[in-house]
Amino acid sequence: MNAIVLAILVMVSLSLARVSVVFALIVATLVGGLFAGMPLGEILDAFNDGLGNGATIALSYAVLGAFAVALSRSGITELLANRAIAGLNLDSDGGNRRLVAYTLLAALLAAAVSSQNLIPVHIAFIPVLVPPLLKLMNHLNLDRRVAACVITFGITAPYMLLPVGFGAIFLNDILLANLNESGAELGLEVTRGMVPMAMVIPIGGMALGLAVAVLFSYRKGRHYEDRDLAHGDETPAEAARHLATWQKVVLAASLVGTVAVQLLTGSMVLGGIFGFALLSVSGVFRWHEQDGIFTEGMRMMALVGFIMISAAGFASVMQASGEVEGLVAGSAELIGDNKGLAALVMLLVGLFITMGIGSSFSTIPIIASLYVPLALGFGFSPLATIALVGTAAALGDAGSPASDSTLGPTAGLNADGQHDHIWDTVVPTFLHYNIPLIAFGWIAAMIL
């Protein structure tokens, strides 16, 4: 068995058994590295070298979590949620609840898509936007698993299809560039217009999975408790009663300012710090409480942060093991001359590679260098080759425990401790997106 396959199986098995994902990643790292023949010291060095790659985004989430808790502590989220619940008559009208639930899901989808292509803040919007909506979701009896599926679709599908914002980086700067570089000596020449065309069919599979999740899988309601996200000298409900008009203006300015600072500086940390600082001087909570609020927010995002850091170390060890090339070479030997089997095996191997690395952006250079010669050798067209490489790289993003596409939704939906990362985000997104991606990616490879 290949060391990467073994490591991924260990990580997934432990995670499904409700072992901490951080613990599962560390154990899988040791198992995979030792099985690949790496000395323990080399494994630890590679793991430590990779930790820094996840530290920046982990710190960003911690700061944004502090900002989200500060918003909740101000009472504004409680005020808005109560007005929505009363104004929409959610506690008595079942039909109205369904309409509002679908409207809320559409708004989350629009926000997620915009975060990739229109206002490229990526997953930074989730800790700020989603926690304030949890109380409203509770009164809608909305299953948070469908919200996780909606958000994950919105932050993955657009960049794989639309060449704007992060889509321009993924499709043009990474996928297109690596395909042409890897295929230059083999006569492969890919143009910008070909890449989105090749990805239409795989993304169509994801869209089908989204429809199934919303309309069938999680259509029934699910009960959650109303829990305060912040604790201080007074509850958020009490704080909402004495919010002045100018303070509400400051709250709005802090939201806009957080996004603006991030876009101007390219730093989620600075954006979150700016928003928190603005709330601190506005008087929406007492000055002596700010240290406790900041700590509470960072604690809320701590698990997500540590998973991101551990995943970066895990990916570093898997790449240092040299087993990626062996996995592809071993798969090629099993394929023979069967073109359909070749497409399926390449997609499955891509799934294992990206499940460990957790990022399609980081996986493309690895996948392209190995898959382009293999795909052209089996006679796949340029469009089919694009579909194979793009889909194989994207598979881990939508269903990996270590991907920011699953960690992001969990960070927002689990703000009150009622949403499990593995069973409520990873498993639903894997079933509704990875399986259709494999099926529709295979179809695209065979007909293009």
C-alpha positions, 0 to 999 in steps of 0.5 A: 500500500502507498504511504499516502493512501495509508495516511489518508485512511488513518486520518479519515478513520480516526476522524469518523470515530470522533477522535480530534482531527488535530490528533488524527492528523498527527497520528496519520503524519507519523504513520505515513512518514514511517511507512514511507521509510522516513526516519522519525527525525526527518518526519518531525523536521518536515512537519515543523517546516510545514506548520508555518504555512497554516499559521497565518490563516489560523491567526486570521481566523482567531482575530476574526472570531474575536471580532465576531464575539465583540459584535455579539457582545454589543447586542446588535446581533441579538437585536436584529435576530429578534426583530427578524423572528418577530417580524417574520412570525417564524415561531408560528407560521410553518410555510413562512419559515420555509420561504425565509429559510430558502431566502437565507440559504440564497443569501449565504450562497450569494455571499460565498460566491461574492467572496471568491469572485466579486469581493475576494475576501475568501473565507474571512466573511464566515466568522463575521456573517454566520454566527449572528445568523445562528439564532435566526437559523434556530427559529427556522429549524434550519439544518446546519448541514445544508448551510454547510453544503451551501457555503462550501459550494459557494466558496469552491465552485465559483473559482473553478468555473469563473475566471474572476477574483480567486477564479482568475488565480486558480484557472489562469495563474495556476491551472492554465500555467501548470498545464502548459508548462507540463505539456510544453514538450508534449505538444499540449497548448491550452488557451484561457477560453478552454479552461472554464469550458472544460470545468462546466461539466464537473461543476454541473455535478456539484450543482446537482449535489447542492440541489439534492442537499437543499431539496432532499437530504436536509429538507427536514428541520433540526432543533438547536438551542439558543446560546449566547456567543459572548458572556460579560457583565450583561447579556447581549439581550441586555446590551441591545436595549441601550444601544444608541443610534451613533453606536449602531453607525459605528457597528456598521462602519466596523463591518465595512471597515473590516472588509475594506482594510483586508482588501487594501492590505491583503491581511485578514488579521489587520481587517479583524483588528481594525473592526475590533478596535473600532468596537472597543472605543465605541462603548458597546461593551465596557473597556475592562471586558475587551481582553476577555472578549478577545480571548473568548473569540480566539478560543471559539476559533482555536480548533479550526486554527489548530487543524489548519496548522496541523494540516500544513505539517501533514501536507509537508511530510506527505510531499517530503516522503516522495510517495506522490510520484509512486502513487501515480506510477503504481496506479498507471501500472494497474490501468493497462490500456483501459481509457475509462479506467485510466480517467477513474483512477486518476480522479481517485488518486487526485482525491487521495492527494488533495484530501491530505494537502487540503488545497486545490491551489497547492495541489495543481503543480503536483497533479499537473506535472504527473497527470499531463503526460499520463493523460496525453499518453492515453489519448485524452484531448486537451479539454479532457486533460484540463477536466481531469487535472482540474477535477482531481485537484478540486476533489479534496477542497470540497470534502477534506477535514483539513480544507479551508472550504470545510473548516470555514463553514464549521468555524461559523456554524459551530460558534455556539458549539452545536455543529460537528466538523466531521459529521455535520460539514465534512461528511455532507460535503463529501457525499454531495460534492466529491461523489458527483465531482468524480462521476461528472469529471469522468464523464467530462474526460470521456466525452470532451 
